[in-house]
Amino acid sequence: MGTDKTLPADVRGVHIHFVGIKGTGMAALVEILAARGAVITGSDVPERFYTDEILERLSIRAQPFASGNITDDVRCVVYSSAYSPDKTPDLAEAARRGIPLLLYSEALGALSAAAYSCGVCGVHGKTSTTGLVGTILKELDFPAQVLAGSVIASFGGSCTMTAPSCRDGAAYFVAETCEYQRHFMSFHPQKIILTSVESDHQDYYPTYEDIRSAFVDYICSLPPGGQLVYCADDKGAAETALLAKQRRGDIVLVPYGEKAEGDYHLSFDRLEGGRQYFRISALGECALCVPGEHNVRNATAAAALCMELLKTDGRDAAALETAKDGIKRALLHFSGGKRRSEIVGRAKTPCGQDVIFIDDYGHHPTAIRTTLKGYRDFYRGHKIIVDFMSHTYTRTQALLEEFASCFGSADEVLVNKIYGSAREDASAAAVTGEILADHARKYHAHVTYAGEFGEAADCACRMLSEPSGAQYPDGYLFVTMGAGDNWKVGVQVLERLQQEQQ
């Protein structure tokens, strides 16, 4: 293989070792490479993650970090950016042996270079949008592999989708691509979906202009005539698309949304029978069974990309017309992904009322606001309790007032301590979870600070011990939100209620 940071064109029988194999993106990459015949081993921490189930289905068991994991058979090592080559024994040993080391983003980029690839990017919505794309392409049996940043229910509990027609490899590859530290610049896209652009990852992008510049650079990595499918309703995405077009006039802009003209103009219709109905100009009436207008926009983006891929593949007018029905069926089949408005359980309160438990990865004020509004519209007869754990001190400090004011659709708000990062110094942080709760009280009448998970679970159980009231006859919706591990609060509360019912 040499020392080039690439993967073999044919990985059949090639031993690849993964460091940080339990990471969601890493496990997805393992699925792709295992399906192509690679021999996979990996190392990670002993704590069990939901990705362990994915690995176990592939007969892979993560080993503790150790230099002995690097044997003479290992041809390449792929590692998560969470691990340092000079501090992790597997990576240090591989470097000593001269074995090529590839970051996850570099390995993903190598895969993308070997196919007609499409990248899905944006500050919000990229995982759900990628899942929707894969669900559609699966329904159409389009010759593609799709890699999402979470387990997608319609993928069969997997992070990846390989179409049945891909018997001899995938001609097309679609993947979620991440803006953090410009990781997506390793990807080789022919088409890009851009869902949204606004200030985020303030530890790496101090200003909005910094993160916008990264997205512009990524878009400008498209080949001549490459397509950008972008959300015309998102101010940052529309602005970024215009800047990219000014730099590269040959880029083809494909807008979608209410403000878009052309095939992918969106109009919202009605909410009825647990479905959101809407219209896309090129498809007519469509429906989606997951809540939130943001997911309707994600569905429109996915439909647009899939239609454009069909055209690229040379499908004639009759085939395109037939595909429209398949796209509509696929949208109805989509039920979300792991930690994306995921219904994790149901129980009864001591008063006999229903409680639906939802876990969601929303960790940016805009995502929180739009997701909670979606729940308010979708679950109109439910009282909403939200347990929120902010992710990183830098993001919380930079967007403090935006976080404080984003819970308007919730009836009760529980705020946990901030989930820190190894790259941050908690002792030097100018913000805490308690400060966030204090600020939130300026905008919301019912905010409780419960730093630890046990304390939060106690508060939640007290709230659930009283009837939800005549305004909310259907009971409660208990939501855990954030990119940290406060999903454990929901698990604790669910288990307590279930035990009381026995």
C-alpha positions, 0 to 999 in steps of 0.5 A: 500500500505504501504510505499514501493516505488512501484505501486500496481500490479493492479491499477484499481480504485487506486487514484494516484496524479501526481505532475508536471503532464504536464511534457512529461514523466509524461503525458506519465505515466499518459496515461499508468496508466489511460489505466490500470484503475487508477484514476488520478489527478495532479498539475502543473504550469498554463502555457499551454504545449502541454501535456495539450491536452493529459491530456484533452483527458483523462478528466484530468485538472491540478490543482495549487500546494496545500496541498488540492490536497491530499485527503483521497482517494489518495493512491500514489503520483508520482512526477517530479524531478523538484519539491522538497518534502519539498518545494511543498505543495502537496508533503509535505502534502503527506509526512505528511500523510505517503502516498508513494512518488515515483519519476517519474523514480521510478514509471516507474521502478515499471511498468517495473518490472511487465512486460518483459521490454526493455529500450531505452537509449543513449545521442542522439536519444532515443526518436525517437528510442522509437517512431520507436519501438512503430510504428513497434510493433503497425503495428505488433500488438505485445502485448506491451505498449511503452512509449516515451519521446515526442508525436509521430505522429504515436502513434496518437498524444500520448506519448504512444502506446498500441497494440490492442492485449493488452486487458488484459494487456501488456506482454511487455513494452518498454520505453525511459530511461534517464541517467541524475542523473542515473534515468535509474537505477530504470528501470528493463530491459530484453533488452536495446538499446544503441544509443550513449555515449559521454560527457553530463549533465556536472553538474552531470557527470563532465567527459566522464568517469563518464557518460560512467560508468553510462551506463555500470552500467545500462547495467550490470543490465540486467539479465543473458543472457540479450541483449544489442542492441548497435550502432557499429558506435558510438565510445562511445556506442561501447566502453561502450558495450565492458566494460559491456561485460568485466564485465558481460560475459553473456550479449549478444551483438547485434550490429547494424550499418555500422560497425556491422556484422551480421543481423543488418549490415546497408548500406546506399543507396540513397535519392529519392522522399523524402525518404531515402533508406537503407539496413539492412541485415536481412530485405533487402531494407527499406525506411524512410520518415524523414531526417538524417542518424542518423534516419536511424541508429535509425530505424535500432536499432528499427528494431533489437530490434523488431526482437529480441522481436519476437524471444523471444516471440517464433515466428517461421521462417515463422512468422519472415519472415512475420514480416519483411514486417510489419517492412518495412511498419511501418518505412514508416509510421513513421513521427517523434515526437513533437520537433523531426524534427517536421514540425510546419508550412509553409508560403510564404515570401514577395517575394513569396517563400516557407518557411518550419518551423521546430522545433527540440529538438537538444541540444548537438553539435553532435545532432545539427551537424548530424540533420542539415546535414540531413536537408541539404541533404534532403532539398537540394534546401532550404536556411537554417536559424537556431535559436539556444538556448543553454540549461544550462550554464554547458553544454555550457561551457564544450562544447563551441567549439563543439557548436561553430563549429556544424552549418556548414550545416546552411546558417544563424545562430541566437543565443539566450541567454542561457536557464538556469536551476533552479539548476544553478547560472546564475550570476556565469556562465562563458559563455553567449549566446553572448560569444557562438555567438562570438566563432561560428563566428570563424567557420561560416561567418553568425552568429547573436546574438539575445538574446531575442525572439522578436529580433530574430524574427525581424532578421529572418523576415529581412533575409526572406525578400530577395530572397533565391538566385539561389542556393536555388530555393525552398525557405527557411527552418527555424529551431528552435533548442534547449531544451529551449523554443525558439520554440516561435521564429518560432511561431512568424515568422510564424504568421507574415508571415501568417498575411502578406499573408492575 
